């Protein structure tokens, strides 16, 4: 048996708790990370489907073709009934597209939630 | 168990090679059982939870 003689040099009273404890610690660490660093796990405990901000297609192209940029407005589905969200993407001709998420809540003016360049 | 002055005993632990291999067989068997249960549990988690979807 491979490594069967290990217990001649490693005390079983030390090696076995170390081995079993190591497995337990690694397992608990990985599972705790999954529990605390994901959104879908909390949703799953609550019996909900995972939150997904699906951008509806097709996007609306607002720019004229002779402009040096293209503007796309994409509504985000899955929002609460009294709210709306849009992803506005501005793509300069030959440049990097820049996206801004616009949030519309009742009684509040529209505001940009985040601006993130998209690749 | 053999006597403590058994010349087959290996130190520092004092187990014989036979005893060590017998113990190691239990460790390996336990690991296999753990592995099978873990694979089964991960299959259930994959099927019934949003994990990896």
Backbone of each chain as nested JSON, in Angstrom:
{
  "chains": [
    {"id": "A", "residues": [
      {"number": 1, "name": "UNK", "atoms": {"N": [0.847, -1.199, 0.0], "CA": [0.0, 0.0, 0.0], "C": [0.878, 1.243, 0.0]}},
      {"number": 2, "name": "UNK", "atoms": {"N": [0.561, 2.176, -0.871], "CA": [1.347, 3.409, -0.961], "C": [1.336, 4.157, 0.371]}},
      {"number": 3, "name": "UNK", "atoms": {"N": [2.49, 4.576, 0.817], "CA": [2.635, 5.374, 2.032], "C": [2.075, 4.684, 3.269]}},
      {"number": 4, "name": "UNK", "atoms": {"N": [1.922, 3.361, 3.212], "CA": [1.329, 2.649, 4.345], "C": [2.193, 2.677, 5.589]}},
      {"number": 5, "name": "UNK", "atoms": {"N": [3.464, 3.011, 5.409], "CA": [4.363, 3.008, 6.562], "C": [4.463, 4.38, 7.207]}},
      {"number": 6, "name": "UNK", "atoms": {"N": [3.624, 5.319, 6.758], "CA": [3.751, 6.681, 7.286], "C": [3.539, 6.715, 8.794]}},
      {"number": 7, "name": "UNK", "atoms": {"N": [2.689, 5.791, 9.299], "CA": [2.347, 5.824, 10.726], "C": [3.461, 5.237, 11.583]}},
      {"number": 8, "name": "UNK", "atoms": {"N": [4.553, 4.773, 10.919], "CA": [5.747, 4.417, 11.676], "C": [6.548, 5.653, 12.073]}},
      {"number": 9, "name": "UNK", "atoms": {"N": [6.345, 6.745, 11.324], "CA": [7.108, 7.959, 11.616], "C": [6.227, 9.113, 12.057]}},
      {"number": 10, "name": "UNK", "atoms": {"N": [4.928, 9.056, 11.742], "CA": [4.003, 10.099, 12.2], "C": [3.072, 9.466, 13.212]}},
      {"number": 11, "name": "UNK", "atoms": {"N": [3.035, 10.033, 14.408], "CA": [2.151, 9.485, 15.434], "C": [0.706, 9.583, 14.976]}},
      {"number": 12, "name": "UNK", "atoms": {"N": [-0.026, 8.466, 14.976], "CA": [-1.437, 8.549, 14.556], "C": [-2.245, 9.53, 15.399]}},
      {"number": 13, "name": "UNK", "atoms": {"N": [-1.871, 9.669, 16.675], "CA": [-2.632, 10.603, 17.523], "C": [-2.405, 12.052, 17.116]}},
      {"number": 14, "name": "UNK", "atoms": {"N": [-1.34, 12.301, 16.367], "CA": [-1.087, 13.651, 15.854], "C": [-1.526, 13.754, 14.398]}},
      {"number": 15, "name": "UNK", "atoms": {"N": [-1.138, 12.773, 13.579], "CA": [-1.377, 12.829, 12.138], "C": [-2.846, 12.74, 11.762]}},
      {"number": 16, "name": "UNK", "atoms": {"N": [-3.589, 11.866, 12.448], "CA": [-5.003, 11.707, 12.068], "C": [-5.828, 12.956, 12.388]}},
      {"number": 17, "name": "UNK", "atoms": {"N": [-5.724, 13.54, 13.603], "CA": [-6.456, 14.799, 13.826], "C": [-6.016, 15.913, 12.896]}},
      {"number": 18, "name": "UNK", "atoms": {"N": [-4.708, 15.961, 12.577], "CA": [-4.253, 16.989, 11.638], "C": [-4.896, 16.793, 10.269]}},
      {"number": 19, "name": "UNK", "atoms": {"N": [-4.906, 15.563, 9.799], "CA": [-5.473, 15.264, 8.482], "C": [-6.977, 15.559, 8.451]}},
      {"number": 20, "name": "UNK", "atoms": {"N": [-7.699, 15.004, 9.421], "CA": [-9.155, 15.208, 9.431], "C": [-9.497, 16.672, 9.685]}},
      {"number": 21, "name": "UNK", "atoms": {"N": [-8.738, 17.3, 10.587], "CA": [-8.979, 18.719, 10.851], "C": [-8.691, 19.581, 9.642]}},
      {"number": 22, "name": "UNK", "atoms": {"N": [-7.638, 19.251, 8.911], "CA": [-7.305, 19.999, 7.693], "C": [-8.414, 19.906, 6.662]}},
      {"number": 23, "name": "UNK", "atoms": {"N": [-8.933, 18.699, 6.477], "CA": [-10.044, 18.523, 5.53], "C": [-11.247, 19.35, 5.967]}},
      {"number": 24, "name": "UNK", "atoms": {"N": [-11.551, 19.299, 7.264], "CA": [-12.717, 20.04, 7.761], "C": [-12.533, 21.544, 7.59]}},
      {"number": 25, "name": "UNK", "atoms": {"N": [-11.338, 22.047, 7.91], "CA": [-11.096, 23.496, 7.818], "C": [-11.198, 23.97, 6.374]}},
      {"number": 26, "name": "UNK", "atoms": {"N": [-10.585, 23.231, 5.445], "CA": [-10.644, 23.623, 4.032], "C": [-12.086, 23.601, 3.536]}},
      {"number": 27, "name": "UNK", "atoms": {"N": [-12.803, 22.534, 3.88], "CA": [-14.192, 22.407, 3.425], "C": [-15.046, 23.553, 3.972]}},
      {"number": 28, "name": "UNK", "atoms": {"N": [-14.912, 23.816, 5.284], "CA": [-15.714, 24.892, 5.874], "C": [-15.355, 26.236, 5.265]}},
      {"number": 29, "name": "UNK", "atoms": {"N": [-14.064, 26.464, 5.0], "CA": [-13.644, 27.738, 4.414], "C": [-14.265, 27.947, 3.041]}},
      {"number": 30, "name": "UNK", "atoms": {"N": [-14.188, 26.915, 2.202], "CA": [-14.728, 27.045, 0.849], "C": [-16.238, 27.263, 0.893]}},
      {"number": 31, "name": "UNK", "atoms": {"N": [-16.932, 26.468, 1.73], "CA": [-18.387, 26.607, 1.772], "C": [-18.809, 27.938, 2.384]}},
      {"number": 32, "name": "UNK", "atoms": {"N": [-18.078, 28.404, 3.397], "CA": [-18.408, 29.709, 3.973], "C": [-18.198, 30.813, 2.945]}},
      {"number": 33, "name": "UNK", "atoms": {"N": [-17.159, 30.675, 2.123], "CA": [-16.928, 31.68, 1.085], "C": [-18.077, 31.69, 0.084]}},
      {"number": 34, "name": "UNK", "atoms": {"N": [-18.573, 30.51, -0.266], "CA": [-19.702, 30.454, -1.204], "C": [-20.936, 31.102, -0.571]}},
      {"number": 35, "name": "UNK", "atoms": {"N": [-21.153, 30.833, 0.736], "CA": [-22.334, 31.393, 1.404], "C": [-22.269, 32.913, 1.472]}},
      {"number": 36, "name": "UNK", "atoms": {"N": [-21.08, 33.461, 1.703], "CA": [-20.989, 34.888, 2.004], "C": [-20.632, 35.75, 0.803]}},
      {"number": 37, "name": "UNK", "atoms": {"N": [-20.14, 35.182, -0.27], "CA": [-19.672, 35.989, -1.392], "C": [-20.548, 35.863, -2.635]}},
      {"number": 38, "name": "UNK", "atoms": {"N": [-21.707, 35.256, -2.516], "CA": [-22.589, 35.148, -3.669], "C": [-23.942, 35.76, -3.332]}},
      {"number": 39, "name": "UNK", "atoms": {"N": [-24.66, 36.207, -4.339], "CA": [-26.011, 36.716, -4.12], "C": [-27.04, 35.605, -4.258]}},
      {"number": 40, "name": "UNK", "atoms": {"N": [-26.722, 34.61, -5.102], "CA": [-27.731, 33.589, -5.39], "C": [-27.961, 32.656, -4.218]}},
      {"number": 41, "name": "UNK", "atoms": {"N": [-26.977, 32.554, -3.308], "CA": [-27.17, 31.636, -2.178], "C": [-28.24, 32.171, -1.234]}},
      {"number": 42, "name": "UNK", "atoms": {"N": [-28.179, 33.496, -0.925], "CA": [-29.199, 34.093, -0.066], "C": [-30.566, 33.993, -0.729]}},
      {"number": 43, "name": "UNK", "atoms": {"N": [-30.609, 34.23, -2.05], "CA": [-31.875, 34.107, -2.768], "C": [-32.404, 32.677, -2.703]}},
      {"number": 44, "name": "UNK", "atoms": {"N": [-31.478, 31.735, -2.794], "CA": [-31.873, 30.319, -2.756], "C": [-32.467, 29.965, -1.403]}},
      {"number": 45, "name": "UNK", "atoms": {"N": [-31.852, 30.446, -0.313], "CA": [-32.413, 30.181, 1.012], "C": [-33.805, 30.769, 1.133]}},
      {"number": 46, "name": "UNK", "atoms": {"N": [-34.039, 31.939, 0.461], "CA": [-35.341, 32.596, 0.535], "C": [-36.341, 31.995, -0.438]}},
      {"number": 47, "name": "UNK", "atoms": {"N": [-35.923, 31.032, -1.228], "CA": [-36.826, 30.402, -2.175], "C": [-37.023, 31.191, -3.436]}},
      {"number": 48, "name": "UNK", "atoms": {"N": [-36.113, 32.161, -3.709], "CA": [-36.243, 32.984, -4.905], "C": [-35.311, 32.483, -5.994]}},
      {"number": 49, "name": "UNK", "atoms": {"N": [-35.649, 32.854, -7.197], "CA": [-34.721, 32.609, -8.286], "C": [-33.566, 33.597, -8.177]}},
      {"number": 50, "name": "UNK", "atoms": {"N": [-32.415, 33.266, -8.738], "CA": [-31.292, 34.206, -8.681], "C": [-31.637, 35.517, -9.364]}},
      {"number": 51, "name": "UNK", "atoms": {"N": [-31.131, 36.634, -8.755], "CA": [-31.356, 37.94, -9.366], "C": [-30.549, 38.063, -10.641]}},
      {"number": 52, "name": "UNK", "atoms": {"N": [-31.176, 38.425, -11.669], "CA": [-30.439, 38.649, -12.916], "C": [-30.95, 39.929, -13.542]}},
      {"number": 53, "name": "UNK", "atoms": {"N": [-30.054, 40.853, -13.808], "CA": [-30.423, 42.08, -14.499], "C": [-30.271, 41.821, -15.99]}},
      {"number": 54, "name": "UNK", "atoms": {"N": [-31.315, 41.271, -16.582], "CA": [-31.256, 40.965, -18.007], "C": [-31.488, 42.22, -18.819]}},
      {"number": 55, "name": "UNK", "atoms": {"N": [-30.578, 42.494, -19.676], "CA": [-30.737, 43.634, -20.579], "C": [-31.549, 43.163, -21.776]}},
      {"number": 56, "name": "UNK", "atoms": {"N": [-32.636, 43.865, -22.001], "CA": [-33.517, 43.442, -23.078], "C": [-32.939, 43.829, -24.427]}},
      {"number": 57, "name": "UNK", "atoms": {"N": [-33.116, 42.99, -25.351], "CA": [-32.689, 43.26, -26.724], "C": [-33.933, 43.362, -27.592]}},
      {"number": 58, "name": "UNK", "atoms": {"N": [-33.938, 44.057, -28.665], "CA": [-32.78, 44.775, -29.161], "C": [-32.656, 46.145, -28.514]}},
      {"number": 59, "name": "UNK", "atoms": {"N": [-31.482, 46.666, -28.561], "CA": [-31.253, 47.999, -28.035], "C": [-31.768, 49.032, -29.017]}},
      {"number": 60, "name": "UNK", "atoms": {"N": [-32.051, 50.213, -28.482], "CA": [-32.527, 51.292, -29.342], "C": [-31.348, 52.17, -29.74]}},
      {"number": 61, "name": "UNK", "atoms": {"N": [-31.133, 52.292, -31.005], "CA": [-30.031, 53.116, -31.493], "C": [-30.53, 54.527, -31.716]}},
      {"number": 62, "name": "UNK", "atoms": {"N": [-30.023, 55.481, -30.934], "CA": [-30.518, 56.848, -30.98], "C": [-29.729, 57.742, -31.922]}},
      {"number": 63, "name": "UNK", "atoms": {"N": [-28.538, 57.315, -32.3], "CA": [-27.651, 58.206, -33.039], "C": [-27.872, 58.082, -34.541]}},
      {"number": 64, "name": "UNK", "atoms": {"N": [-27.555, 59.155, -35.191], "CA": [-27.563, 59.121, -36.651], "C": [-26.279, 58.459, -37.132]}},
      {"number": 65, "name": "UNK", "atoms": {"N": [-26.344, 57.87, -38.287], "CA": [-25.181, 57.122, -38.761], "C": [-24.01, 58.031, -39.097]}},
      {"number": 66, "name": "UNK", "atoms": {"N": [-24.311, 59.339, -39.354], "CA": [-23.197, 60.211, -39.7], "C": [-22.558, 60.855, -38.473]}},
      {"number": 67, "name": "UNK", "atoms": {"N": [-23.015, 60.514, -37.275], "CA": [-22.426, 61.07, -36.065], "C": [-21.131, 60.316, -35.712]}},
      {"number": 68, "name": "UNK", "atoms": {"N": [-20.226, 60.96, -34.989], "CA": [-18.98, 60.271, -34.619], "C": [-19.137, 59.332, -33.427]}},
      {"number": 69, "name": "UNK", "atoms": {"N": [-20.374, 59.073, -33.033], "CA": [-20.583, 58.147, -31.906], "C": [-21.921, 57.442, -32.104]}},
      {"number": 70, "name": "UNK", "atoms": {"N": [-22.097, 56.351, -31.359], "CA": [-23.339, 55.586, -31.386], "C": [-23.848, 55.487, -29.953]}},
      {"number": 71, "name": "UNK", "atoms": {"N": [-25.137, 55.779, -29.775], "CA": [-25.733, 55.702, -28.436], "C": [-26.775, 54.584, -28.452]}},
      {"number": 72, "name": "UNK", "atoms": {"N": [-26.631, 53.657, -27.513], "CA": [-27.61, 52.587, -27.365], "C": [-28.286, 52.707, -26.01]}},
      {"number": 73, "name": "UNK", "atoms": {"N": [-29.612, 52.538, -25.993], "CA": [-30.368, 52.525, -24.743], "C": [-31.044, 51.176, -24.622]}},
      {"number": 74, "name": "UNK", "atoms": {"N": [-30.72, 50.456, -23.521], "CA": [-31.283, 49.121, -23.334], "C": [-32.031, 49.07, -22.01]}},
      {"number": 75, "name": "UNK", "atoms": {"N": [-33.348, 48.828, -22.034], "CA": [-34.074, 48.675, -20.772], "C": [-33.656, 47.393, -20.054]}},
      {"number": 76, "name": "UNK", "atoms": {"N": [-33.638, 47.463, -18.727], "CA": [-33.274, 46.307, -17.901], "C": [-34.557, 45.667, -17.395]}},
      {"number": 77, "name": "UNK", "atoms": {"N": [-34.684, 44.38, -17.657], "CA": [-35.883, 43.678, -17.186], "C": [-35.661, 43.179, -15.763]}},
      {"number": 78, "name": "UNK", "atoms": {"N": [-36.737, 42.715, -15.156], "CA": [-36.651, 42.178, -13.811], "C": [-36.629, 43.227, -12.727]}},
      {"number": 79, "name": "UNK", "atoms": {"N": [-36.97, 44.495, -13.073], "CA": [-37.003, 45.546, -12.068], "C": [-38.351, 45.527, -11.359]}},
      {"number": 80, "name": "UNK", "atoms": {"N": [-38.414, 46.073, -10.131], "CA": [-39.709, 46.202, -9.463], "C": [-40.674, 47.026, -10.312]}},
      {"number": 81, "name": "UNK", "atoms": {"N": [-41.993, 46.849, -10.062], "CA": [-43.002, 47.458, -10.929], "C": [-42.924, 48.978, -10.929]}},
      {"number": 82, "name": "UNK", "atoms": {"N": [-42.495, 49.594, -9.79], "CA": [-42.488, 51.053, -9.708], "C": [-41.129, 51.65, -10.075]}},
      {"number": 83, "name": "UNK", "atoms": {"N": [-40.234, 50.844, -10.597], "CA": [-38.902, 51.334, -10.946], "C": [-38.568, 50.934, -12.372]}},
      {"number": 84, "name": "UNK", "atoms": {"N": [-37.57, 51.602, -12.885], "CA": [-37.091, 51.273, -14.221], "C": [-35.591, 51.515, -14.264]}},
      {"number": 85, "name": "UNK", "atoms": {"N": [-34.95, 50.792, -15.127], "CA": [-33.512, 50.988, -15.286], "C": [-33.148, 50.824, -16.747]}},
      {"number": 86, "name": "UNK", "atoms": {"N": [-32.176, 51.61, -17.163], "CA": [-31.709, 51.554, -18.544], "C": [-30.192, 51.557, -18.55]}},
      {"number": 87, "name": "UNK", "atoms": {"N": [-29.644, 50.817, -19.477], "CA": [-28.198, 50.862, -19.689], "C": [-27.959, 51.699, -20.935]}},
      {"number": 88, "name": "UNK", "atoms": {"N": [-27.265, 52.828, -20.753], "CA": [-26.963, 53.712, -21.867], "C": [-25.495, 53.516, -22.225]}},
      {"number": 89, "name": "UNK", "atoms": {"N": [-25.26, 53.147, -23.448], "CA": [-23.894, 52.899, -23.906], "C": [-23.546, 53.869, -25.024]}},
      {"number": 90, "name": "UNK", "atoms": {"N": [-22.467, 54.575, -24.832], "CA": [-21.985, 55.516, -25.853], "C": [-20.695, 54.956, -26.418]}},
      {"number": 91, "name": "UNK", "atoms": {"N": [-20.69, 54.737, -27.713], "CA": [-19.513, 54.177, -28.366], "C": [-18.977, 55.173, -29.39]}},
      {"number": 92, "name": "UNK", "atoms": {"N": [-17.865, 55.837, -29.069], "CA": [-17.261, 56.709, -30.075], "C": [-16.758, 55.861, -31.24]}},
      {"number": 93, "name": "UNK", "atoms": {"N": [-16.805, 56.446, -32.397], "CA": [-16.348, 55.7, -33.568], "C": [-14.86, 55.385, -33.411]}},
      {"number": 94, "name": "UNK", "atoms": {"N": [-14.558, 54.091, -33.345], "CA": [-13.175, 53.661, -33.176], "C": [-12.681, 53.761, -31.745]}},
      {"number": 95, "name": "UNK", "atoms": {"N": [-13.612, 53.981, -30.775], "CA": [-13.185, 54.117, -29.372], "C": [-13.818, 53.063, -28.484]}},
      {"number": 96, "name": "UNK", "atoms": {"N": [-13.514, 53.182, -27.203], "CA": [-14.038, 52.228, -26.227], "C": [-15.459, 52.619, -25.839]}},
      {"number": 97, "name": "UNK", "atoms": {"N": [-16.373, 51.668, -25.783], "CA": [-17.737, 51.992, -25.336], "C": [-17.777, 52.288, -23.844]}},
      {"number": 98, "name": "UNK", "atoms": {"N": [-18.593, 53.25, -23.463], "CA": [-18.788, 53.602, -22.057], "C": [-20.258, 53.39, -21.733]}},
      {"number": 99, "name": "UNK", "atoms": {"N": [-20.508, 52.65, -20.643], "CA": [-21.884, 52.353, -20.266], "C": [-22.24, 53.026, -18.951]}},
      {"number": 100, "name": "UNK", "atoms": {"N": [-23.473, 53.499, -18.861], "CA": [-23.998, 54.078, -17.631], "C": [-25.352, 53.443, -17.382]}},
      {"number": 101, "name": "UNK", "atoms": {"N": [-25.573, 53.02, -16.14], "CA": [-26.872, 52.46, -15.776], "C": [-27.712, 53.565, -15.149]}},
      {"number": 102, "name": "UNK", "atoms": {"N": [-28.867, 53.838, -15.742], "CA": [-29.749, 54.877, -15.226], "C": [-30.862, 54.216, -14.418]}},
      {"number": 103, "name": "UNK", "atoms": {"N": [-31.017, 54.669, -13.171], "CA": [-32.068, 54.131, -12.311], "C": [-33.178, 55.16, -12.175]}},
      {"number": 104, "name": "UNK", "atoms": {"N": [-34.429, 54.717, -12.301], "CA": [-35.584, 55.604, -12.116], "C": [-36.44, 55.028, -11.004]}},
      {"number": 105, "name": "UNK", "atoms": {"N": [-36.484, 55.74, -9.867], "CA": [-37.327, 55.313, -8.756], "C": [-38.459, 56.316, -8.591]}},
      {"number": 106, "name": "UNK", "atoms": {"N": [-39.593, 55.874, -8.057], "CA": [-40.719, 56.805, -7.902], "C": [-40.35, 57.967, -6.985]}},
      {"number": 107, "name": "UNK", "atoms": {"N": [-40.666, 59.176, -7.438], "CA": [-40.422, 60.365, -6.64], "C": [-38.984, 60.837, -6.659]}},
      {"number": 108, "name": "UNK", "atoms": {"N": [-38.159, 60.221, -7.441], "CA": [-36.757, 60.627, -7.486], "C": [-36.366, 60.856, -8.932]}},
      {"number": 109, "name": "UNK", "atoms": {"N": [-35.523, 61.884, -9.152], "CA": [-35.075, 62.111, -10.528], "C": [-34.168, 60.974, -10.976]}},
      {"number": 110, "name": "UNK", "atoms": {"N": [-34.116, 60.726, -12.267], "CA": [-33.237, 59.656, -12.754], "C": [-31.791, 59.975, -12.406]}},
      {"number": 111, "name": "UNK", "atoms": {"N": [-31.054, 58.967, -12.047], "CA": [-29.643, 59.197, -11.742], "C": [-28.836, 58.029, -12.295]}},
      {"number": 112, "name": "UNK", "atoms": {"N": [-27.58, 58.329, -12.526], "CA": [-26.683, 57.292, -13.017], "C": [-26.244, 56.427, -11.855]}},
      {"number": 113, "name": "UNK", "atoms": {"N": [-26.497, 55.145, -11.934], "CA": [-26.118, 54.247, -10.849], "C": [-24.63, 53.964, -10.876]}},
      {"number": 114, "name": "UNK", "atoms": {"N": [-24.127, 53.757, -12.031], "CA": [-22.697, 53.467, -12.123], "C": [-22.244, 53.728, -13.545]}},
      {"number": 115, "name": "UNK", "atoms": {"N": [-21.016, 54.101, -13.675], "CA": [-20.43, 54.272, -14.992], "C": [-19.265, 53.32, -15.104]}},
      {"number": 116, "name": "UNK", "atoms": {"N": [-19.359, 52.42, -16.019], "CA": [-18.291, 51.431, -16.154], "C": [-17.982, 51.235, -17.618]}},
      {"number": 117, "name": "UNK", "atoms": {"N": [-16.711, 51.367, -17.987], "CA": [-16.365, 51.083, -19.377], "C": [-16.547, 49.611, -19.68]}},
      {"number": 118, "name": "UNK", "atoms": {"N": [-17.119, 49.32, -20.808], "CA": [-17.289, 47.925, -21.206], "C": [-16.286, 47.588, -22.285]}},
      {"number": 119, "name": "UNK", "atoms": {"N": [-15.882, 46.357, -22.263], "CA": [-14.87, 45.924, -23.233], "C": [-15.535, 45.475, -24.512]}}
    ]},
    {"id": "B", "residues": [
      {"number": 1, "name": "UNK", "atoms": {"N": [-1.641, -7.111, 20.13], "CA": [-0.484, -6.218, 20.22], "C": [0.742, -7.015, 20.671]}},
      {"number": 2, "name": "UNK", "atoms": {"N": [1.861, -6.741, 20.031], "CA": [3.103, -7.395, 20.414], "C": [3.717, -6.661, 21.601]}},
      {"number": 3, "name": "UNK", "atoms": {"N": [4.745, -7.259, 22.096], "CA": [5.441, -6.637, 23.224], "C": [6.166, -5.367, 22.784]}},
      {"number": 4, "name": "UNK", "atoms": {"N": [6.43, -4.535, 23.746], "CA": [7.116, -3.283, 23.431], "C": [8.54, -3.518, 22.94]}},
      {"number": 5, "name": "UNK", "atoms": {"N": [9.128, -4.669, 23.342], "CA": [10.496, -4.936, 22.894], "C": [10.526, -5.744, 21.609]}},
      {"number": 6, "name": "UNK", "atoms": {"N": [9.382, -5.794, 20.91], "CA": [9.319, -6.465, 19.6], "C": [10.325, -5.81, 18.656]}},
      {"number": 7, "name": "UNK", "atoms": {"N": [11.255, -6.577, 18.095], "CA": [12.259, -5.965, 17.204], "C": [11.671, -5.43, 15.898]}},
      {"number": 8, "name": "UNK", "atoms": {"N": [10.408, -5.81, 15.585], "CA": [9.787, -5.288, 14.358], "C": [9.247, -3.869, 14.525]}},
      {"number": 9, "name": "UNK", "atoms": {"N": [9.219, -3.398, 15.757], "CA": [8.67, -2.056, 15.965], "C": [9.589, -0.994, 15.37]}},
      {"number": 10, "name": "UNK", "atoms": {"N": [8.947, 0.019, 14.761], "CA": [9.705, 1.116, 14.157], "C": [9.454, 2.379, 14.969]}},
      {"number": 11, "name": "UNK", "atoms": {"N": [10.515, 3.046, 15.313], "CA": [10.379, 4.276, 16.089], "C": [10.577, 5.458, 15.162]}},
      {"number": 12, "name": "UNK", "atoms": {"N": [10.021, 6.595, 15.402], "CA": [9.557, 7.13, 16.68], "C": [8.159, 6.709, 17.133]}},
      {"number": 13, "name": "UNK", "atoms": {"N": [7.313, 6.164, 16.279], "CA": [5.95, 5.923, 16.764], "C": [5.834, 4.59, 17.49]}},
      {"number": 14, "name": "UNK", "atoms": {"N": [6.717, 3.65, 17.185], "CA": [6.667, 2.364, 17.854], "C": [5.677, 1.391, 17.238]}},
      {"number": 15, "name": "UNK", "atoms": {"N": [5.078, 1.758, 16.097], "CA": [4.191, 0.818, 15.408], "C": [5.028, -0.111, 14.526]}},
      {"number": 16, "name": "UNK", "atoms": {"N": [4.549, -1.331, 14.331], "CA": [5.198, -2.196, 13.354], "C": [4.718, -1.79, 11.967]}},
      {"number": 17, "name": "UNK", "atoms": {"N": [5.438, -2.254, 10.948], "CA": [5.033, -1.926, 9.574], "C": [3.636, -2.48, 9.299]}},
      {"number": 18, "name": "UNK", "atoms": {"N": [3.351, -3.687, 9.813], "CA": [2.019, -4.28, 9.62], "C": [0.934, -3.423, 10.255]}},
      {"number": 19, "name": "UNK", "atoms": {"N": [1.197, -2.984, 11.477], "CA": [0.209, -2.141, 12.169], "C": [0.0, -0.836, 11.409]}},
      {"number": 20, "name": "UNK", "atoms": {"N": [1.101, -0.264, 10.935], "CA": [1.002, 1.0, 10.212], "C": [0.186, 0.836, 8.938]}},
      {"number": 21, "name": "UNK", "atoms": {"N": [0.443, -0.264, 8.223], "CA": [-0.297, -0.458, 6.968], "C": [-1.761, -0.777, 7.236]}},
      {"number": 22, "name": "UNK", "atoms": {"N": [-2.039, -1.503, 8.34], "CA": [-3.429, -1.787, 8.688], "C": [-4.175, -0.489, 9.013]}},
      {"number": 23, "name": "UNK", "atoms": {"N": [-3.506, 0.378, 9.775], "CA": [-4.141, 1.669, 10.095], "C": [-4.338, 2.497, 8.837]}},
      {"number": 24, "name": "UNK", "atoms": {"N": [-3.319, 2.475, 7.962], "CA": [-3.408, 3.293, 6.756], "C": [-4.543, 2.814, 5.848]}},
      {"number": 25, "name": "UNK", "atoms": {"N": [-4.806, 1.514, 5.864], "CA": [-5.921, 0.989, 5.057], "C": [-7.244, 1.615, 5.52]}},
      {"number": 26, "name": "UNK", "atoms": {"N": [-7.399, 1.757, 6.834], "CA": [-8.622, 2.393, 7.338], "C": [-8.694, 3.858, 6.92]}},
      {"number": 27, "name": "UNK", "atoms": {"N": [-7.547, 4.539, 6.942], "CA": [-7.532, 5.946, 6.523], "C": [-7.959, 6.058, 5.062]}},
      {"number": 28, "name": "UNK", "atoms": {"N": [-7.384, 5.191, 4.215], "CA": [-7.717, 5.239, 2.792], "C": [-9.188, 4.89, 2.565]}},
      {"number": 29, "name": "UNK", "atoms": {"N": [-9.676, 3.851, 3.248], "CA": [-11.085, 3.457, 3.077], "C": [-12.021, 4.578, 3.519]}},
      {"number": 30, "name": "UNK", "atoms": {"N": [-11.672, 5.206, 4.655], "CA": [-12.499, 6.313, 5.127], "C": [-12.503, 7.47, 4.134]}},
      {"number": 31, "name": "UNK", "atoms": {"N": [-11.332, 7.74, 3.542], "CA": [-11.258, 8.821, 2.555], "C": [-12.122, 8.5, 1.337]}},
      {"number": 32, "name": "UNK", "atoms": {"N": [-12.124, 7.233, 0.934], "CA": [-12.946, 6.857, -0.233], "C": [-14.421, 7.035, 0.075]}},
      {"number": 33, "name": "UNK", "atoms": {"N": [-14.845, 6.613, 1.267], "CA": [-16.26, 6.782, 1.641], "C": [-16.614, 8.27, 1.666]}},
      {"number": 34, "name": "UNK", "atoms": {"N": [-15.732, 9.074, 2.277], "CA": [-15.956, 10.53, 2.326], "C": [-16.068, 11.092, 0.918]}},
      {"number": 35, "name": "UNK", "atoms": {"N": [-15.18, 10.659, 0.028], "CA": [-15.167, 11.16, -1.345], "C": [-16.475, 10.82, -2.067]}},
      {"number": 36, "name": "UNK", "atoms": {"N": [-16.942, 9.57, -1.898], "CA": [-18.191, 9.169, -2.57], "C": [-19.371, 9.995, -2.049]}},
      {"number": 37, "name": "UNK", "atoms": {"N": [-19.436, 10.16, -0.717], "CA": [-20.531, 10.962, -0.153], "C": [-20.436, 12.41, -0.641]}},
      {"number": 38, "name": "UNK", "atoms": {"N": [-19.211, 12.939, -0.702], "CA": [-19.035, 14.323, -1.148], "C": [-19.452, 14.482, -2.606]}},
      {"number": 39, "name": "UNK", "atoms": {"N": [-19.086, 13.515, -3.463], "CA": [-19.49, 13.589, -4.872], "C": [-21.017, 13.57, -4.976]}},
      {"number": 40, "name": "UNK", "atoms": {"N": [-21.654, 12.692, -4.208], "CA": [-23.117, 12.599, -4.224], "C": [-23.736, 13.922, -3.759]}},
      {"number": 41, "name": "UNK", "atoms": {"N": [-23.188, 14.492, -2.682], "CA": [-23.727, 15.76, -2.162], "C": [-23.549, 16.883, -3.175]}},
      {"number": 42, "name": "UNK", "atoms": {"N": [-22.405, 16.911, -3.863], "CA": [-22.185, 17.964, -4.854], "C": [-23.11, 17.797, -6.054]}},
      {"number": 43, "name": "UNK", "atoms": {"N": [-23.393, 16.541, -6.404], "CA": [-24.357, 16.316, -7.499], "C": [-25.726, 16.858, -7.113]}},
      {"number": 44, "name": "UNK", "atoms": {"N": [-26.164, 16.557, -5.879], "CA": [-27.465, 17.082, -5.421], "C": [-27.454, 18.608, -5.409]}},
      {"number": 45, "name": "UNK", "atoms": {"N": [-26.35, 19.204, -4.933], "CA": [-26.271, 20.669, -4.889], "C": [-26.314, 21.246, -6.295]}},
      {"number": 46, "name": "UNK", "atoms": {"N": [-25.647, 20.582, -7.226], "CA": [-25.651, 21.082, -8.605], "C": [-27.047, 20.985, -9.226]}},
      {"number": 47, "name": "UNK", "atoms": {"N": [-27.742, 19.899, -8.913], "CA": [-29.065, 19.692, -9.532], "C": [-30.108, 20.62, -8.913]}},
      {"number": 48, "name": "UNK", "atoms": {"N": [-30.077, 20.73, -7.579], "CA": [-31.193, 21.393, -6.895], "C": [-30.897, 22.814, -6.412]}},
      {"number": 49, "name": "UNK", "atoms": {"N": [-29.714, 23.345, -6.687], "CA": [-29.429, 24.724, -6.289], "C": [-28.931, 25.501, -7.509]}},
      {"number": 50, "name": "UNK", "atoms": {"N": [-28.88, 26.826, -7.429], "CA": [-28.423, 27.613, -8.585], "C": [-26.906, 27.577, -8.765]}},
      {"number": 51, "name": "UNK", "atoms": {"N": [-26.213, 26.751, -7.992], "CA": [-24.747, 26.681, -8.068], "C": [-24.293, 26.405, -9.505]}},
      {"number": 52, "name": "UNK", "atoms": {"N": [-23.41, 27.245, -10.029], "CA": [-22.792, 27.092, -11.355], "C": [-23.769, 27.301, -12.496]}},
      {"number": 53, "name": "UNK", "atoms": {"N": [-24.934, 27.888, -12.19], "CA": [-25.902, 28.106, -13.286], "C": [-26.052, 29.593, -13.517]}}
    ]}
  ]
}
